[in-house]
């Protein structure tokens, strides 16, 4: 139970624990403390839980258990996945979409290469796949990164239509999509983050297909078994339980969320000088972003918080860097007055109606105070 | 054709866009408004404002002191 009566509409930043994850986590805390590499009883117990977590996650993501590794976060999984692909190919160049998560941009910046390419997007946020395929054919390119769906605007990328040359592996960042939408089938490495689907924070997932050349780019042993050191076995198992539970209810939850997001999109589009951003159809079911002219992102987020609604913003004034969202900028969208709403699995129609009402009030009030 | 400059150098986001909107009625159709702003969001938001409000974005220049200067033509 939350300590406040806030209606939490920021599940895309971090989701509350799914009940299945909570039960599993509490049970596993007592059993999963041992070192899974040891041969004593506690070690064998931990190994059993960890292997179980890998098997469940593998099945949920369309992979084999020995292709799955657990990392410290989704960001850590992207860094290890992408830099491990370029380390193995021996070519540092990374071709990526302009709207990828900052983890991808940071990985590329960390290993500078003249072969890096940032591929533009259209106004709906779709990456230009022809330009991406052409970029991947340039000399010095060691990996391509394309997200399954965008974390800020919800646009689902057409990953399976991407035509890459042989020998240039594709990493799909599925952090925003996993547990919420069907995932692409054609990839060599895939990353995700458990707290975006209702698992605990601190569990990233890196899947590397058998036959894909990948090597640990950071200090330590090679292989996916102990990425970054001793694994959090109870959290990994809870993440797996949450993913399994979320996928079992996904169609029903997604259909409900899709309709509720349509309602928010319509209400936002109905406000004067407000632009709803992202693909209206090929999108994540639970997420919507819009930008309101003449409204500060921090102002509207604070105003909605006072009214009892927790939302996120991609506006510069809400970012630690004071730079506007690179996603909104790449799409040519308005970057100020931005609000991202992401629904939980149990968000109700009444909560959405109340949010739409509060939004209209607060946008009108802020504009009136600005003299517009 | 005249160009009217509005100094938004020290204004945070979204004030340069608010000042742009307020200044628009004061220029004739066909004349230009130039917003001088250090706010990094203005680089994206002046063109986006033009698209949403049906005005023409002419481009980015530099003011004499090096500050970014975003030029808009009033078309309606």
Interface residues (C-beta under 8 A of the other chain):
Chain A: X273 X275 X291 X293 X294 X295 X296 X297 X315 X316 X317 X322 X323 X324 X328 X329 X332 X333 X334 X335 X336 X337 X370 X371 X372
Chain B: X12 X13 X14 X17 X18 X21 X22 X39 X40 X41 X43 X44 X45 X47 X48 X49 X51 X52 X53
